[in-house]
Amino acid sequence: MFNFILFTFAFLLRVANMVPLSYYVILSAIVFITGVVGVLIRRNIIIILLSIELMLNATNINFVAFSSYFQNVVGQVFVFFALTVAAAEVAVGLAIIIALYRSKSSINVDEFQLLKW
């Protein structure tokens, strides 16, 4: 009986010291908006790639926050796989950027018309 009371008290103490879910959602929204602004405003292809990574990390913050809130591990596992895919995306993206830089000697998005008809 005493262990149950101790466990309940420890659980309530842990819940009382938790950061509210809304703080994580607000942080994620700020990071996501920063990424969107970076994609829309900047013309440097490396900055655009970093801004896309910011948007991906904002969604990962949401997944982890809601996973912790609902006491479910699925969101955290999904983030693990999303980060793995993001690492591969960065490797391929940097390889494409290096190939474009070697052909055009620039990384400004406005100078590339390779995919335009």
N, C-alpha and C positions, 0 to 999 in steps of 0.2 A: 504494500500500500504506500509506503514511504517513497519507494522508487517511482511510482506513478505520479505522486505529488511533485517530486523533484523534477521529473521529466516534463510535466505540465508547466511548472514554473520556469524551467529553462527554455521551453518552447515559447512561452509568452514573453519572456525577456528578450529572446532573439527576434520575435516579431515586432516588439516595441522599438528595437534599435534598427530596424530595416529602413532603407531609403525608400521613399514612396515610388510607386511605379510611374507616376506622372513625371518625376524628375528625369527618369531614363527616356521617356517618350519625348520630352522637351529637348533633352540633349541630342537624341537621335534626329529630331526635326531640324535642329540648328546645324548639325553636321551634314544632313542631307541637303538642306538649302544652300550651304556653302559649296557643296559639290555641284549642284545645279548651276549656281552662279558662275562657278569656275568653268563649267562646260560651255555655257552660253556667252560668256564675256571674253575669255582668253582665246588667243589664236595659236599659242604654242602647243604642239601636239603632246609634249611630255606633261605639261600642266593639265591638259585635257584628260590624259590617261590617269593622272593622280586624282583629278576630280571625280572620275568614274569610280576609282577605288574608295574615295570618301563616301560616295553614295552607297556603295556595297557595304562598307563598314557601318554606316548608319542603319541599314537594314539588319545587319548582324547584331547591333546593340539592341534593337527591338526584339529579335528572336531570343536572345539570351535573357532579356528582362522579363518577357512574358513567360518564358520557360521556367524561370525561377519563381515567378509569381504564381503560376499554376502548378508548381511542384512536379514538372514533367521534364524529362531529359531529351525529348525529341527535338526541341528547338536548339539545344546545345549541340546535338549530333549533326543537325542540319548545318549549323554554323561551321562545324569542323569540315564538312565536305565543301561548303561554299568557299572557305578560305583555301582549301586545296585547289579548287577550280580557279580561284583568283590568282594564285601563284602561277599556275599554268598560263592564265590569260596575260599576266604581266610579262612572262618570258616570251610568249609569241608576239605580244605588242611591241616589246623592245626590239625584237628581231626585225619586225616590219619597219619600225622607226629607223633603225640603223640602215636597212636596205634603201629606204626612201632618202635618207640623208646622203648616202653615197651617190645616189643618182642625181639629186637636185641640189646638194650642198646647202640645204635649208630645212628647218623643221617648222616653218610657218604653214598653217593649214590653208591659208588663202592661195598659196603658190602651187598646191597640188591639185591637178585636174586629171589624175590618173583614172579615177572611177567615173568621171563625167562623160556623157555621150557627146 
